[in-house]
């Protein structure tokens, strides 16, 4: 790679790490960058996933304060993310690239809609569960399979995984948005990590590219934690919607 190409991948990693920590969809920056540099799509996807793992860890560490008191919830939902991430990574390797072209925009659109309607839906869900003793700490019964489904999608591609997770957590788990963001960062980290293990074992990883993305995303993860924590709930929700709509436009144009 030339010096300019190295700088482009590194900066894309910083931007992706920042966006992933705040909401998700950083892959929409790194993946197109790699394609523009002539990296084959599957190799770009695999290398991108591997490279973003350190950035996901950086973002999760940056949000560690908001993780306080969520141990039991994280342990329960972590199993869903791990299983989903493994399944998604396997699907990437065995299915044709066009397999998810139809469903991905639909999932992103649903995620954006749920984020917008989340507060109203969550109030109704909370009221319904109040008569039954309240929503369990780990969330409503459908949250686990929904997180697993988001993990399958995240392991397969990953863009807008954060939007889906924030929609699921915002509706099915009774907690504030910043704590949901912290949970989302951990769950996304697990999905990326298990998918990366699968890819390293059986796929071709472009290690120089993965290394550059890793360095950039670690820096971006810390930037994102600082920015995301300062956003009020309404603004954070607006950022999620904007990123989700941008992801939808990119997919529909593609």
TIKE-22721 format. One line per field, with one value per residue (C-alpha): residue number from 1; residue in three letters; x, y, z. Coordinates in Angstrom, 2 decimals, always signed. Example, Ala and Ser with C-alpha at 12.3 -4.5 7.8 and 13.67 -1.06 7.14 Angstrom:
<recs>
resi <- [1 / 2]
resn <- [Ala / Ser]
u <- [+12.30 / +13.67]
v <- [-4.50 / -1.06]
w <- [+7.80 / +7.14]
</recs>
This chain:
<recs>
resi <- [1 / 2 / 3 / 4 / 5 / 6 / 7 / 8 / 9 / 10 / 11 / 12 / 13 / 14 / 15 / 16 / 17 / 18 / 19 / 20 / 21 / 22 / 23 / 24 / 25 / 26 / 27 / 28 / 29 / 30 / 31 / 32 / 33 / 34 / 35 / 36 / 37 / 38 / 39 / 40 / 41 / 42 / 43 / 44 / 45 / 46 / 47 / 48 / 49 / 50 / 51 / 52 / 53 / 54 / 55 / 56 / 57 / 58 / 59 / 60 / 61 / 62 / 63 / 64 / 65 / 66 / 67 / 68 / 69 / 70 / 71 / 72 / 73 / 74 / 75 / 76 / 77 / 78 / 79 / 80 / 81 / 82 / 83 / 84 / 85 / 86 / 87 / 88 / 89 / 90 / 91 / 92 / 93 / 94 / 95 / 96 / 97 / 98 / 99 / 100 / 101 / 102 / 103 / 104 / 105 / 106 / 107 / 108 / 109 / 110 / 111 / 112 / 113 / 114 / 115 / 116 / 117 / 118 / 119 / 120 / 121 / 122 / 123 / 124 / 125 / 126 / 127 / 128 / 129 / 130 / 131 / 132 / 133 / 134 / 135 / 136 / 137 / 138 / 139 / 140 / 141 / 142 / 143 / 144 / 145 / 146 / 147 / 148 / 149 / 150 / 151 / 152 / 153 / 154 / 155 / 156 / 157 / 158 / 159 / 160 / 161 / 162 / 163 / 164 / 165 / 166 / 167 / 168 / 169 / 170 / 171 / 172 / 173 / 174 / 175 / 176 / 177 / 178 / 179 / 180 / 181 / 182 / 183 / 184 / 185 / 186 / 187 / 188 / 189 / 190 / 191 / 192 / 193 / 194 / 195 / 196 / 197 / 198 / 199 / 200 / 201 / 202 / 203 / 204 / 205 / 206 / 207 / 208 / 209 / 210 / 211 / 212 / 213 / 214 / 215 / 216 / 217 / 218 / 219 / 220 / 221 / 222 / 223 / 224 / 225 / 226 / 227 / 228 / 229 / 230 / 231 / 232 / 233 / 234 / 235 / 236 / 237 / 238 / 239 / 240 / 241 / 242 / 243 / 244 / 245 / 246 / 247 / 248 / 249 / 250 / 251 / 252 / 253 / 254]
resn <- [Unk / Unk / Unk / Unk / Unk / Unk / Unk / Unk / Unk / Unk / Unk / Unk / Unk / Unk / Unk / Unk / Unk / Unk / Unk / Unk / Unk / Unk / Unk / Unk / Unk / Unk / Unk / Unk / Unk / Unk / Unk / Unk / Unk / Unk / Unk / Unk / Unk / Unk / Unk / Unk / Unk / Unk / Unk / Unk / Unk / Unk / Unk / Unk / Unk / Unk / Unk / Unk / Unk / Unk / Unk / Unk / Unk / Unk / Unk / Unk / Unk / Unk / Unk / Unk / Unk / Unk / Unk / Unk / Unk / Unk / Unk / Unk / Unk / Unk / Unk / Unk / Unk / Unk / Unk / Unk / Unk / Unk / Unk / Unk / Unk / Unk / Unk / Unk / Unk / Unk / Unk / Unk / Unk / Unk / Unk / Unk / Unk / Unk / Unk / Unk / Unk / Unk / Unk / Unk / Unk / Unk / Unk / Unk / Unk / Unk / Unk / Unk / Unk / Unk / Unk / Unk / Unk / Unk / Unk / Unk / Unk / Unk / Unk / Unk / Unk / Unk / Unk / Unk / Unk / Unk / Unk / Unk / Unk / Unk / Unk / Unk / Unk / Unk / Unk / Unk / Unk / Unk / Unk / Unk / Unk / Unk / Unk / Unk / Unk / Unk / Unk / Unk / Unk / Unk / Unk / Unk / Unk / Unk / Unk / Unk / Unk / Unk / Unk / Unk / Unk / Unk / Unk / Unk / Unk / Unk / Unk / Unk / Unk / Unk / Unk / Unk / Unk / Unk / Unk / Unk / Unk / Unk / Unk / Unk / Unk / Unk / Unk / Unk / Unk / Unk / Unk / Unk / Unk / Unk / Unk / Unk / Unk / Unk / Unk / Unk / Unk / Unk / Unk / Unk / Unk / Unk / Unk / Unk / Unk / Unk / Unk / Unk / Unk / Unk / Unk / Unk / Unk / Unk / Unk / Unk / Unk / Unk / Unk / Unk / Unk / Unk / Unk / Unk / Unk / Unk / Unk / Unk / Unk / Unk / Unk / Unk / Unk / Unk / Unk / Unk / Unk / Unk / Unk / Unk / Unk / Unk / Unk / Unk / Unk / Unk / Unk / Unk / Unk / Unk]
u <- [+0.00 / +1.08 / +1.37 / -1.91 / -3.70 / -2.29 / -3.51 / -6.96 / -7.38 / -6.08 / -8.44 / -11.33 / -10.55 / -10.63 / -13.99 / -15.43 / -14.28 / -15.86 / -19.18 / -19.35 / -18.99 / -21.62 / -24.18 / -22.77 / -22.44 / -18.75 / -18.42 / -20.17 / -16.96 / -14.25 / -15.86 / -16.39 / -12.88 / -11.38 / -13.45 / -12.27 / -8.69 / -9.37 / -9.70 / -12.04 / -15.42 / -15.15 / -11.53 / -12.51 / -15.39 / -13.26 / -10.29 / -12.60 / -14.27 / -10.92 / -9.58 / -12.58 / -12.38 / -9.77 / -11.86 / -14.96 / -12.99 / -11.78 / -15.34 / -16.60 / -13.82 / -14.63 / -18.22 / -17.27 / -18.88 / -22.30 / -21.85 / -22.04 / -24.83 / -25.43 / -23.44 / -26.33 / -27.95 / -24.70 / -24.00 / -27.43 / -27.39 / -23.73 / -24.65 / -27.12 / -24.52 / -21.83 / -24.09 / -25.50 / -22.06 / -20.73 / -23.77 / -23.44 / -19.74 / -20.40 / -23.18 / -20.80 / -18.46 / -21.05 / -23.75 / -23.48 / -22.79 / -26.27 / -28.06 / -28.83 / -29.28 / -33.05 / -33.27 / -30.50 / -32.29 / -35.49 / -33.71 / -32.09 / -35.41 / -37.15 / -34.35 / -34.63 / -38.42 / -38.16 / -35.64 / -38.05 / -41.06 / -39.01 / -40.04 / -43.77 / -43.49 / -41.28 / -43.82 / -46.56 / -44.34 / -43.36 / -47.01 / -48.02 / -45.24 / -45.88 / -49.06 / -46.97 / -44.23 / -42.19 / -39.77 / -36.97 / -33.54 / -32.33 / -35.30 / -38.54 / -38.63 / -38.20 / -35.00 / -32.65 / -33.70 / -33.78 / -30.20 / -29.20 / -30.76 / -28.84 / -25.72 / -26.32 / -26.57 / -23.53 / -21.42 / -22.41 / -21.75 / -22.16 / -23.18 / -26.06 / -25.84 / -25.71 / -28.94 / -30.72 / -29.30 / -30.25 / -33.80 / -34.06 / -32.62 / -34.55 / -37.88 / -37.33 / -35.04 / -36.04 / -32.97 / -31.64 / -30.20 / -26.57 / -26.55 / -28.10 / -25.29 / -22.74 / -24.50 / -24.64 / -20.88 / -20.17 / -22.57 / -21.18 / -17.65 / -18.58 / -20.15 / -17.12 / -14.71 / -16.28 / -16.74 / -13.08 / -11.99 / -13.93 / -12.49 / -8.91 / -9.30 / -10.77 / -10.70 / -8.08 / -7.32 / -5.33 / -3.29 / -1.72 / -5.21 / -6.65 / -3.77 / -4.31 / -8.05 / -7.30 / -4.97 / -7.42 / -10.47 / -8.84 / -8.32 / -11.83 / -13.31 / -12.01 / -13.19 / -16.63 / -16.94 / -16.23 / -18.63 / -21.43 / -21.54 / -22.13 / -25.12 / -28.54 / -31.03 / -33.01 / -29.88 / -28.39 / -31.63 / -31.49 / -27.89 / -28.93 / -31.76 / -29.53 / -26.86 / -29.51 / -31.09 / -27.66 / -26.98 / -30.32 / -29.57 / -26.15 / -27.62 / -30.48 / -28.09 / -25.76]
v <- [+0.00 / +3.56 / +6.12 / +7.69 / +4.34 / +3.60 / +6.98 / +6.38 / +3.00 / +4.36 / +7.34 / +5.12 / +2.97 / +6.02 / +7.11 / +3.60 / +3.14 / +6.46 / +5.75 / +2.16 / +3.29 / +6.02 / +4.00 / +1.45 / +1.25 / +2.13 / -0.65 / +1.68 / +3.71 / +1.05 / -1.45 / +0.99 / +2.38 / -1.08 / -1.76 / +1.55 / +0.41 / -2.73 / -5.25 / -8.15 / -7.88 / -11.02 / -10.31 / -6.70 / -7.85 / -10.43 / -8.09 / -5.30 / -7.49 / -8.64 / -5.08 / -3.61 / -6.00 / -3.90 / -0.79 / -2.50 / -3.40 / +0.19 / +1.51 / -1.01 / -0.02 / +3.64 / +2.96 / +0.79 / +3.21 / +2.66 / -1.11 / -1.01 / -3.23 / -4.96 / -8.14 / -10.62 / -8.98 / -9.02 / -12.65 / -13.69 / -11.61 / -12.42 / -16.02 / -14.81 / -12.57 / -15.26 / -17.90 / -15.42 / -14.11 / -17.61 / -18.43 / -15.19 / -15.71 / -19.23 / -17.93 / -15.39 / -18.18 / -20.59 / -18.39 / -16.36 / -12.63 / -11.72 / -13.89 / -11.11 / -8.27 / -8.30 / -8.69 / -6.30 / -3.06 / -4.37 / -5.06 / -1.62 / +0.05 / -1.84 / -0.91 / +2.80 / +2.71 / +0.96 / +3.52 / +6.32 / +4.62 / +3.13 / +5.43 / +5.01 / +1.26 / +0.86 / +2.68 / +0.33 / -2.71 / -1.48 / -0.82 / -4.28 / -5.93 / -3.77 / -5.73 / -8.91 / -7.67 / -5.60 / -6.38 / -8.75 / -7.17 / -9.05 / -7.80 / -9.15 / -12.75 / -11.90 / -9.88 / -12.90 / -14.32 / -10.80 / -10.17 / -13.54 / -12.51 / -9.22 / -11.29 / -13.40 / -10.24 / -8.72 / -11.80 / -11.79 / -8.11 / -5.86 / -2.47 / -1.04 / -3.89 / -1.19 / +0.37 / -2.97 / -3.65 / -0.18 / -0.69 / -4.10 / -2.91 / +0.36 / -1.42 / -4.68 / -3.63 / -1.08 / +1.17 / +4.49 / +5.00 / +5.51 / +2.22 / +0.54 / +1.99 / +0.46 / -2.91 / -2.58 / -2.01 / -5.19 / -7.30 / -5.93 / -6.65 / -10.29 / -10.68 / -9.17 / -11.22 / -14.63 / -13.82 / -12.77 / -16.08 / -17.99 / -15.82 / -16.14 / -19.92 / -20.52 / -17.32 / -15.07 / -12.05 / -9.15 / -8.55 / -5.18 / -3.80 / -5.39 / -3.95 / -0.42 / -0.59 / -1.95 / +0.95 / +3.52 / +1.97 / +1.84 / +5.60 / +6.06 / +3.94 / +6.32 / +9.35 / +7.79 / +7.01 / +10.63 / +12.00 / +9.48 / +9.91 / +13.65 / +13.26 / +13.70 / +10.85 / +12.75 / +13.71 / +10.22 / +8.77 / +11.29 / +10.27 / +6.61 / +7.41 / +9.50 / +6.78 / +4.12 / +6.06 / +6.64 / +2.90 / +2.20 / +4.62 / +3.05 / -0.45 / +0.57 / +2.35 / -0.65]
w <- [+0.00 / -0.64 / +2.13 / +1.07 / +1.17 / +4.63 / +5.88 / +4.35 / +6.07 / +9.37 / +9.34 / +8.31 / +11.35 / +13.64 / +12.23 / +12.45 / +16.04 / +17.01 / +15.30 / +16.54 / +20.14 / +19.86 / +17.92 / +15.46 / +11.65 / +11.51 / +8.93 / +6.49 / +6.49 / +6.56 / +4.18 / +1.27 / +1.86 / +1.44 / -1.68 / -3.15 / -2.61 / -4.64 / -1.78 / -2.73 / -0.91 / +1.25 / +2.18 / +2.98 / +5.19 / +7.00 / +7.52 / +8.63 / +11.26 / +12.64 / +12.69 / +14.49 / +17.47 / +19.38 / +18.69 / +20.07 / +23.19 / +23.47 / +23.28 / +25.83 / +28.25 / +27.66 / +28.77 / +31.76 / +34.25 / +32.67 / +32.91 / +36.72 / +38.03 / +34.69 / +35.33 / +35.33 / +32.31 / +30.36 / +31.18 / +29.94 / +26.75 / +26.04 / +25.27 / +22.64 / +21.00 / +20.98 / +19.41 / +16.92 / +15.97 / +15.27 / +13.15 / +11.18 / +10.50 / +9.22 / +6.98 / +5.44 / +4.46 / +3.06 / +1.50 / -1.72 / -1.20 / -2.41 / +0.15 / +2.63 / +0.11 / +0.51 / +4.29 / +5.40 / +4.36 / +5.96 / +9.26 / +9.29 / +8.49 / +11.28 / +13.68 / +12.85 / +13.20 / +16.57 / +17.83 / +16.87 / +18.45 / +21.28 / +24.17 / +23.49 / +22.97 / +26.04 / +28.22 / +27.07 / +27.59 / +31.07 / +32.00 / +30.86 / +32.83 / +35.90 / +36.57 / +36.42 / +38.75 / +36.29 / +33.45 / +34.57 / +34.89 / +31.82 / +29.77 / +28.35 / +27.21 / +23.53 / +24.10 / +24.18 / +20.77 / +19.31 / +20.49 / +19.03 / +15.71 / +15.78 / +16.47 / +13.36 / +11.30 / +13.03 / +12.41 / +8.75 / +8.02 / +11.05 / +9.63 / +11.72 / +14.22 / +16.89 / +15.62 / +15.94 / +19.41 / +20.69 / +19.40 / +21.09 / +24.40 / +24.38 / +24.10 / +25.96 / +28.84 / +31.48 / +31.77 / +30.47 / +26.99 / +28.03 / +29.95 / +26.91 / +24.82 / +27.18 / +26.93 / +23.15 / +23.02 / +24.98 / +22.92 / +19.64 / +20.91 / +21.55 / +18.10 / +16.38 / +18.49 / +17.84 / +14.15 / +13.99 / +15.54 / +12.88 / +10.09 / +11.34 / +11.47 / +8.01 / +5.89 / +4.31 / +6.49 / +5.08 / +8.23 / +7.29 / +6.63 / +9.77 / +11.80 / +10.50 / +11.20 / +14.68 / +15.53 / +14.23 / +15.84 / +19.29 / +19.12 / +17.77 / +20.54 / +23.18 / +21.21 / +20.81 / +24.52 / +25.37 / +22.78 / +23.31 / +27.08 / +26.69 / +24.37 / +26.03 / +25.38 / +22.74 / +20.81 / +21.12 / +19.76 / +16.88 / +16.08 / +16.01 / +13.60 / +11.30 / +11.16 / +10.58 / +7.72 / +6.19 / +6.38 / +4.71 / +1.87 / +1.30 / +1.07 / -1.21 / -3.56 / -3.54]
</recs>
